[in-house]
Amino acid sequence: MAVLTHDGSSRSAAIRQAVLEAALRKERAAAMRRAVLRMPLGEPDGIDVAAEISRGREEER
């Protein structure tokens, strides 16, 4: 609480501001997630990553 009220704000005002800022951060994070999910993935390159890893592990044995 000391950190929030160090500028002379009342406890009530500091709590209100902290809650509003947390809500804004949460909304920005959600907007960023939505933007990432809307990004085009591009065309597949034909590489099967799981098969490549499996092959690499077989060579280690």
N, C-alpha and C positions, 0 to 999 in steps of 0.2 A: 504494500500500500504506500510505503514511503516513496518508492520510485514513481508511482502514479501521481502523487501529490506534491512532489518536490518543487513544482513551479507555482505553488500556492493555490492550486485548484482544490475545491472541496472534495471530500471523499465521494459524494454523490456524483459530482460532475466528472471526476476521474474515472469512476466505475462506468458511468454512461459512455464516456469517450472510448474506454477500453473495449466495451461490448460492441460499439459501433465499428471500431477498427477491426475487431476480430471478424465481424460479419462481412465487412468489405474484403478482407483477406480470403475468407471462405468463398465468397462469390467470384473473386479473381481466379482462385485455384480451380473452381468448377468451370469457369469460362475457358481457362487454359486447357483443361482436360477435354472439354468439348471440341476445342480447336484442333487438338492433336488427333482426336478420333475422326475428325472430318478430313484430315490430310490424306491425299492420295497415296496409296502404297506403292504405286508403280507397277511395272510388269515383272512377273516372276523371272528369275534368271536361269531357272532350270537346275539349280544346285540343290541337292537334297542334303541339308546340313546334318541331319541325323545319320544318314548313311556315311557321310564323310567322317564323322566322329567315330562311328562304329568301326570303320575301316582302319582308322588311326589307332584305335585301341587293340585291334587284332594284330597289327604290326608290332605293337609293344610286347605282346606275349611271346 
